Amino acid sequence: MRVVIGRIAATGVLLVAAGGWLVRSGLPASGKPPKRETVGHDQQIAAQSDKKQNLDPKAQFEKGQRALQDGDLAAAEEAFRQVLAVDSRSAGAYSNLGVIAMRRKDWDRALVLLGKAARLAPNVSGIRLNIGLAEFRRGDYAEAIPPLLSVVQDQPASEQARYLLGLCDLLTERYADAVTALEPLWQQKENDFMYLYALSIAADGAAQKELSEKTLTRLVSVGGDSPEFHLMLGKAYLNRQETQKALEELERAASMAPNLPFVHFNLGIAYVRAGDNARGEQEFLQDIRIEPDVPDTYELLGEFYRRAGKDGEAEQYFHEALRRNPRMPGSLSGLAKIYLRKEQYQKALDTIDAALRFAPAAENLHFVRGQTLKKLGRGEEAEKELKMAAQARNAAVEKDRQADALDEGRVPNPELKQRPQ
């Protein structure tokens, strides 16, 4: 992963001098502190002030950058915090602390730090690119779009920002926008299998037949007889509801590369659609053994068990999905349906409300919320939710976008959520 580090000079230094008494709770009304504490505490304040005055923020900033480049995150963090102790408005220090948090995969902390850097230096595109990347890595693809779009608008030739933007558009089903973002990269990435794969999904979703055929032709040329190509072709058949053809291609991919990531994920979907639930379950479990950190497989397996009436297993796998990515409305919806079946209505309402925070326009979530409100005796609110669900369903451009992946819906694309290029 190529990480952009904002190189902003540590200027505008504020030196803090000690002076007067430090007012603390517990002091006598006279304002005079007890003698035993006064000398020691005053000396401590003076020592801290002297230390700040002796710090060279530029040297500390350079020290932090060297440590960051060497992978010494603890030393880098200490150096950049020393810069902030002297200059609390150093956008560069906040930006690089955000990069350190990203290296530690602490995405929420990274976004706090990068947000401070962006407010101090709104014109530095590298900071906004890292904000978009952090949002992408924590699975909040809709939130990643505005900062990435701003970078592309400022720097149309930024390959990384444009590719990330296209993936986020694709993962939020903004297919036409995904094509707009990705198609200009053709010249640089026409030999990149994953790029072609993403563009083919976007073109198909946007009903751009000519581009779809062009991309598929190039995919055949680049992919050849590789297992990755047969995986992609199998997914294409799944999206077209051609289950038998999908099984043939996916089985071929699995025979060529048994541990190929996501081949068993898609085989699981294919076998469930073909009516072989036992084989589908085994394929999902096999995918988890190969890729144990992918939340989508846990979510699909949770839904599989929920439909089978195995609520205990379903809850377990939905929670496993949410442990890996708390922003999964499908898993939250699945849990809400289980609570509704168990007559735990308030728990169901709280859970479906959490799901709606991440997918406010999803008609199926409004439908579940309407059912829950009805059970709670809140009839007027329930009718409003059910009406909203019906309107959303009628407004859907494509029926399969509202369907479930285990039925006829579009197949999830967890492979596109992995570490971007």
C-alpha positions as CSV (number, residue, x, y, z in Angstrom):
1,M,0.0,0.0,0.0
2,R,1.4,3.4,-1.0
3,V,0.9,5.8,1.9
4,V,1.0,9.5,1.3
5,I,2.8,11.5,4.1
6,G,2.0,15.2,4.3
7,R,5.3,17.1,4.4
8,I,4.3,20.3,6.0
9,A,6.9,22.5,7.6
10,A,6.6,23.0,11.4
11,T,6.3,26.7,11.4
12,G,4.4,29.2,13.6
13,V,6.1,28.0,16.8
14,L,4.4,29.0,20.0
15,L,6.8,29.1,23.0
16,V,5.1,28.7,26.4
17,A,6.7,30.5,29.3
18,A,6.0,29.8,33.0
19,G,4.6,32.6,35.1
20,G,2.4,33.1,38.1
21,W,0.7,30.4,40.2
22,L,-0.9,27.4,38.8
23,V,-4.5,27.4,40.1
24,R,-5.7,23.9,41.1
25,S,-8.6,22.6,43.0
26,G,-7.9,22.1,46.7
27,L,-5.9,25.4,47.2
28,P,-6.7,27.4,50.3
29,A,-9.0,30.4,49.8
30,S,-5.9,32.7,50.2
31,G,-4.6,31.3,46.9
32,K,-1.3,30.3,48.5
33,P,-0.4,26.6,47.9
34,P,1.0,24.4,50.7
35,K,4.7,24.9,51.0
36,R,5.5,21.1,50.6
37,E,3.9,21.1,47.1
38,T,4.8,24.6,45.9
39,V,8.5,24.2,45.3
40,G,8.3,20.8,43.6
41,H,5.4,21.6,41.5
42,D,6.7,25.0,40.4
43,Q,10.0,23.4,39.5
44,Q,8.2,20.8,37.4
45,I,6.3,23.5,35.5
46,A,9.6,25.4,35.0
47,A,11.4,22.3,33.8
48,Q,8.6,21.5,31.3
49,S,8.7,25.0,30.0
50,D,12.4,25.0,29.6
51,K,12.2,21.7,27.7
52,K,9.6,23.2,25.3
53,Q,11.8,26.3,24.8
54,N,14.8,24.1,24.0
55,L,12.9,22.0,21.4
56,D,13.7,22.6,17.8
57,P,10.3,21.7,16.1
58,K,11.9,21.5,12.6
59,A,14.5,19.0,13.9
60,Q,11.9,17.0,15.7
61,F,9.7,16.9,12.6
62,E,12.6,15.6,10.5
63,K,13.4,13.1,13.3
64,G,9.8,11.9,13.2
65,Q,9.8,11.5,9.4
66,R,13.0,9.5,9.5
67,A,11.6,7.2,12.2
68,L,8.4,6.8,10.2
69,Q,10.2,5.9,7.1
70,D,12.3,3.3,9.1
71,G,9.1,1.8,10.5
72,D,9.8,2.9,14.1
73,L,6.3,4.0,14.9
74,A,6.8,4.7,18.6
75,A,9.8,7.0,18.0
76,A,7.9,8.7,15.2
77,E,4.9,9.3,17.3
78,E,7.0,10.7,20.2
79,A,8.8,13.1,17.8
80,F,5.6,14.4,16.2
81,R,3.9,14.8,19.7
82,Q,7.0,16.9,20.7
83,V,6.3,19.1,17.7
84,L,2.7,19.6,18.8
85,A,3.8,20.4,22.3
86,V,5.6,23.5,20.9
87,D,3.3,24.2,17.9
88,S,-0.2,23.0,18.4
89,R,-1.1,24.1,14.8
90,S,1.4,21.9,13.0
91,A,-0.8,20.3,10.2
92,G,2.2,18.1,9.2
93,A,2.5,16.6,12.7
94,Y,-1.2,15.8,12.9
95,S,-1.0,14.3,9.4
96,N,1.9,12.1,10.1
97,L,0.4,11.0,13.5
98,G,-2.6,10.0,11.4
99,V,-0.4,8.0,9.1
100,I,1.1,6.2,12.1
101,A,-2.5,5.3,13.3
102,M,-3.2,4.0,9.8
103,R,-0.1,1.8,9.9
104,R,-1.5,0.4,13.2
105,K,-4.9,-0.1,11.5
106,D,-6.5,2.2,14.0
107,W,-8.7,3.8,11.4
108,D,-11.0,5.8,13.8
109,R,-8.0,7.4,15.5
110,A,-6.4,8.1,12.2
111,L,-9.5,9.9,10.9
112,V,-9.5,12.1,14.0
113,L,-5.9,13.1,13.5
114,L,-6.2,13.5,9.8
115,G,-9.3,15.6,10.2
116,K,-7.4,18.0,12.4
117,A,-4.6,18.2,9.8
118,A,-7.2,18.9,7.0
119,R,-8.8,21.7,9.0
120,L,-5.3,23.3,9.4
121,A,-4.2,22.7,5.8
122,P,-7.4,22.3,3.6
123,N,-5.4,22.7,0.4
124,V,-3.1,19.7,1.0
125,S,-4.5,16.9,-1.2
126,G,-2.3,14.2,0.4
127,I,-4.1,14.6,3.7
128,R,-7.5,14.2,2.0
129,L,-6.2,11.2,0.1
130,N,-5.3,9.5,3.4
131,I,-8.7,10.4,4.8
132,G,-10.3,8.6,1.9
133,L,-8.0,5.7,2.3
134,A,-8.7,5.4,6.0
135,E,-12.5,5.5,5.3
136,F,-12.0,2.8,2.7
137,R,-10.0,0.6,5.0
138,R,-12.6,0.8,7.8
139,G,-15.4,-0.1,5.3
140,D,-17.2,3.2,5.1
141,Y,-17.1,3.6,1.3
142,A,-19.8,6.3,1.1
143,E,-17.8,8.5,3.5
144,A,-14.6,7.9,1.5
145,I,-16.1,9.4,-1.7
146,P,-16.1,13.1,-0.9
147,P,-12.4,13.4,0.1
148,L,-11.3,11.2,-2.8
149,L,-13.5,13.1,-5.3
150,S,-11.9,16.4,-4.1
151,V,-8.4,15.0,-4.7
152,V,-9.4,13.8,-8.2
153,Q,-10.9,17.2,-9.0
154,D,-7.6,18.9,-7.8
155,Q,-5.4,16.3,-9.4
156,P,-7.2,14.5,-12.3
157,A,-4.0,12.5,-13.1
158,S,-3.8,11.0,-9.5
159,E,-4.0,7.3,-10.3
160,Q,-4.4,6.2,-6.7
161,A,-7.1,8.6,-5.8
162,R,-9.1,7.9,-9.0
163,Y,-8.8,4.1,-8.6
164,L,-9.9,4.3,-4.9
165,L,-12.8,6.6,-5.9
166,G,-13.9,4.1,-8.5
167,L,-13.9,1.2,-6.1
168,C,-15.9,3.2,-3.5
169,D,-18.5,4.2,-6.2
170,L,-18.7,0.5,-7.2
171,L,-19.0,-0.8,-3.7
172,T,-21.9,1.7,-3.0
173,E,-23.6,0.7,-6.3
174,R,-22.9,4.0,-8.0
175,Y,-22.1,2.2,-11.2
176,A,-22.2,5.2,-13.7
177,D,-20.0,7.2,-11.3
178,A,-17.6,4.2,-11.0
179,V,-17.3,4.1,-14.8
180,T,-16.5,7.8,-14.9
181,A,-13.8,7.4,-12.3
182,L,-12.2,4.2,-13.6
183,E,-12.4,4.4,-17.4
184,P,-9.8,7.2,-17.7
185,L,-7.2,4.8,-16.2
186,W,-7.5,2.4,-19.1
187,Q,-4.2,3.4,-20.7
188,Q,-2.2,2.9,-17.5
189,K,-4.0,-0.2,-16.3
190,E,-5.2,-2.2,-19.3
191,N,-3.0,-5.1,-18.2
192,D,-4.2,-5.0,-14.6
193,F,-6.6,-7.9,-14.1
194,M,-8.3,-6.4,-11.0
195,Y,-8.7,-3.1,-12.6
196,L,-10.4,-4.7,-15.6
197,Y,-12.5,-6.8,-13.3
198,A,-13.8,-3.7,-11.4
199,L,-14.4,-1.8,-14.6
200,S,-16.4,-4.8,-16.1
201,I,-18.7,-4.9,-13.0
202,A,-19.2,-1.1,-13.2
203,A,-19.9,-1.1,-16.9
204,D,-22.3,-4.0,-16.5
205,G,-24.1,-2.3,-13.6
206,A,-24.3,1.0,-15.6
207,A,-25.8,-0.9,-18.6
208,Q,-22.9,0.4,-20.8
209,K,-22.9,-2.6,-23.1
210,E,-20.1,-1.5,-25.5
211,L,-17.7,-0.8,-22.6
212,S,-18.7,-4.1,-20.9
213,E,-17.9,-6.1,-24.0
214,K,-14.6,-4.2,-24.6
215,T,-13.6,-4.9,-21.0
216,L,-14.6,-8.5,-21.1
217,T,-12.6,-9.0,-24.3
218,R,-9.5,-7.5,-22.7
219,L,-10.1,-9.6,-19.5
220,V,-10.0,-12.8,-21.6
221,S,-6.8,-11.6,-23.2
222,V,-5.1,-10.7,-19.9
223,G,-6.6,-13.5,-17.8
224,G,-6.2,-16.3,-20.4
225,D,-6.9,-19.7,-18.7
226,S,-6.0,-18.5,-15.2
227,P,-8.0,-19.4,-12.2
228,E,-8.7,-15.8,-11.5
229,F,-10.3,-15.4,-14.9
230,H,-12.6,-18.4,-14.3
231,L,-13.5,-17.0,-10.9
232,M,-14.5,-13.7,-12.6
233,L,-16.4,-15.4,-15.3
234,G,-18.3,-17.5,-12.7
235,K,-19.3,-14.4,-10.8
236,A,-20.5,-12.8,-14.0
237,Y,-22.8,-15.9,-14.6
238,L,-24.0,-15.6,-11.0
239,N,-25.0,-12.0,-11.6
240,R,-26.9,-13.1,-14.7
241,Q,-28.7,-15.9,-12.7
242,E,-27.0,-18.5,-14.9
243,T,-26.2,-20.8,-12.0
244,Q,-25.1,-24.0,-13.8
245,K,-22.6,-22.1,-16.0
246,A,-21.4,-20.3,-12.9
247,L,-20.8,-23.6,-11.1
248,E,-18.8,-24.9,-14.1
249,E,-16.5,-21.9,-14.1
250,L,-16.1,-21.7,-10.4
251,E,-15.3,-25.4,-10.0
252,R,-12.7,-25.1,-12.7
253,A,-11.1,-22.2,-10.8
254,A,-11.2,-24.2,-7.6
255,S,-9.6,-27.2,-9.3
256,M,-6.7,-25.0,-10.6
257,A,-6.2,-23.2,-7.4
258,P,-8.0,-24.8,-4.3
259,N,-6.9,-22.0,-2.0
260,L,-7.7,-19.1,-4.3
261,P,-9.4,-16.4,-2.2
262,F,-13.1,-16.0,-2.7
263,V,-13.6,-18.9,-5.1
264,H,-15.3,-20.9,-2.3
265,F,-17.3,-17.9,-1.3
266,N,-18.9,-17.7,-4.7
267,L,-19.2,-21.5,-5.0
268,G,-21.2,-21.3,-1.7
269,I,-23.6,-18.9,-3.3
270,A,-23.9,-21.0,-6.5
271,Y,-24.6,-24.2,-4.6
272,V,-27.3,-22.6,-2.4
273,R,-29.0,-21.2,-5.5
274,A,-28.8,-24.6,-7.1
275,G,-30.6,-26.1,-4.0
276,D,-27.6,-27.9,-2.6
277,N,-27.5,-26.2,0.9
278,A,-25.2,-28.7,2.5
279,R,-22.5,-28.2,-0.2
280,G,-23.1,-24.4,0.0
281,E,-22.5,-24.4,3.8
282,Q,-19.2,-26.4,3.3
283,E,-18.0,-24.0,0.7
284,F,-18.6,-21.0,3.0
285,L,-16.8,-22.7,5.8
286,Q,-13.9,-23.5,3.5
287,D,-13.7,-19.8,2.4
288,I,-13.4,-18.8,6.1
289,R,-10.6,-21.2,6.5
290,I,-8.7,-19.6,3.6
291,E,-9.7,-16.0,4.4
292,P,-10.6,-15.8,8.1
293,D,-10.8,-12.0,8.3
294,V,-13.3,-11.3,5.5
295,P,-16.6,-10.2,7.1
296,D,-18.8,-10.9,4.0
297,T,-18.4,-14.6,4.3
298,Y,-19.5,-14.6,8.0
299,E,-22.5,-12.4,7.0
300,L,-23.6,-14.8,4.2
301,L,-23.2,-17.8,6.5
302,G,-25.2,-16.0,9.2
303,E,-28.0,-15.4,6.7
304,F,-27.8,-19.0,5.5
305,Y,-28.3,-20.2,9.1
306,R,-31.1,-17.6,9.8
307,R,-33.1,-18.9,6.9
308,A,-32.6,-22.5,8.1
309,G,-34.0,-21.5,11.5
310,K,-30.7,-22.0,13.3
311,D,-30.8,-18.8,15.2
312,G,-27.9,-19.6,17.5
313,E,-25.5,-20.2,14.7
314,A,-26.8,-17.3,12.7
315,E,-26.2,-14.9,15.7
316,Q,-22.7,-16.2,16.1
317,Y,-21.7,-15.6,12.5
318,F,-23.5,-12.2,12.3
319,H,-21.5,-11.1,15.4
320,E,-18.3,-12.5,13.8
321,A,-19.0,-10.3,10.7
322,L,-19.6,-7.2,12.8
323,R,-16.5,-7.9,14.9
324,R,-14.5,-7.5,11.7
325,N,-16.5,-4.6,10.3
326,P,-19.1,-2.9,12.6
327,R,-20.6,-1.1,9.6
328,M,-22.4,-4.0,8.0
329,P,-26.1,-3.3,7.7
330,G,-26.8,-6.8,6.4
331,S,-25.5,-8.4,9.6
332,L,-27.4,-5.9,11.8
333,S,-30.5,-6.6,9.8
334,G,-30.1,-10.3,10.2
335,L,-29.7,-9.9,14.0
336,A,-32.8,-7.6,14.1
337,K,-34.9,-10.3,12.3
338,I,-33.8,-12.9,14.8
339,Y,-34.7,-10.6,17.7
340,L,-38.0,-10.0,16.1
341,R,-38.7,-13.7,15.8
342,K,-37.7,-14.1,19.5
343,E,-40.2,-11.3,20.4
344,Q,-37.3,-9.1,21.7
345,Y,-38.9,-6.1,20.1
346,Q,-36.9,-3.3,21.6
347,K,-33.6,-5.0,20.9
348,A,-34.8,-5.6,17.4
349,L,-35.6,-1.9,17.0
350,D,-32.3,-0.7,18.4
351,T,-30.4,-3.1,16.0
352,I,-32.4,-2.1,12.9
353,D,-31.9,1.6,13.8
354,A,-28.1,0.9,13.9
355,A,-28.4,-0.7,10.4
356,L,-30.2,2.3,9.0
357,R,-27.4,4.6,10.1
358,F,-25.2,2.8,7.5
359,A,-27.9,2.3,4.8
360,P,-30.7,4.8,5.3
361,A,-32.2,4.2,1.9
362,A,-32.4,0.4,2.1
363,E,-36.1,-0.6,1.7
364,N,-35.7,-4.0,3.4
365,L,-34.4,-2.2,6.5
366,H,-37.4,0.1,6.6
367,F,-39.6,-2.9,6.1
368,V,-38.1,-4.7,9.2
369,R,-38.3,-1.5,11.2
370,G,-42.0,-1.1,10.2
371,Q,-42.7,-4.7,11.4
372,T,-40.9,-4.1,14.6
373,L,-42.8,-0.8,15.4
374,K,-46.0,-2.6,14.7
375,K,-45.2,-5.2,17.3
376,L,-44.4,-2.4,19.8
377,G,-47.8,-1.0,19.2
378,R,-46.5,2.1,17.4
379,G,-48.9,1.9,14.5
380,E,-48.6,5.3,13.0
381,E,-44.8,5.1,12.9
382,A,-45.0,1.6,11.5
383,E,-47.2,2.6,8.6
384,K,-44.8,5.4,7.8
385,E,-41.9,3.0,7.7
386,L,-43.8,0.5,5.5
387,K,-44.8,3.2,3.1
388,M,-41.2,4.3,2.9
389,A,-40.1,0.7,2.2
390,A,-42.7,0.4,-0.6
391,Q,-41.6,3.7,-2.2
392,A,-38.0,2.6,-2.1
393,R,-38.9,-0.7,-3.7
394,N,-40.9,0.9,-6.5
395,A,-38.1,3.4,-7.1
396,A,-35.4,0.7,-7.6
397,V,-33.9,0.8,-11.0
398,E,-33.1,-2.9,-11.0
399,K,-34.9,-5.6,-9.1
400,D,-31.8,-7.6,-8.4
401,R,-30.2,-4.7,-6.5
402,Q,-32.9,-5.2,-3.8
403,A,-32.6,-9.0,-3.8
404,D,-30.5,-11.1,-1.5
405,A,-27.2,-12.6,-2.8
406,L,-28.4,-16.1,-1.9
407,D,-31.4,-15.7,-4.2
408,E,-31.0,-13.6,-7.3
409,G,-29.2,-10.5,-6.1
410,R,-25.9,-9.1,-7.2
411,V,-23.0,-11.1,-5.8
412,P,-21.0,-9.2,-3.1
413,N,-17.4,-8.2,-4.1
414,P,-15.3,-8.7,-1.0
415,E,-12.2,-9.1,-3.2
416,L,-12.5,-5.4,-4.1
417,K,-12.5,-4.4,-0.4
418,Q,-9.0,-5.7,0.2
419,R,-5.9,-3.6,0.4
420,P,-6.1,-1.3,-2.7
421,Q,-3.2,-0.7,-5.1
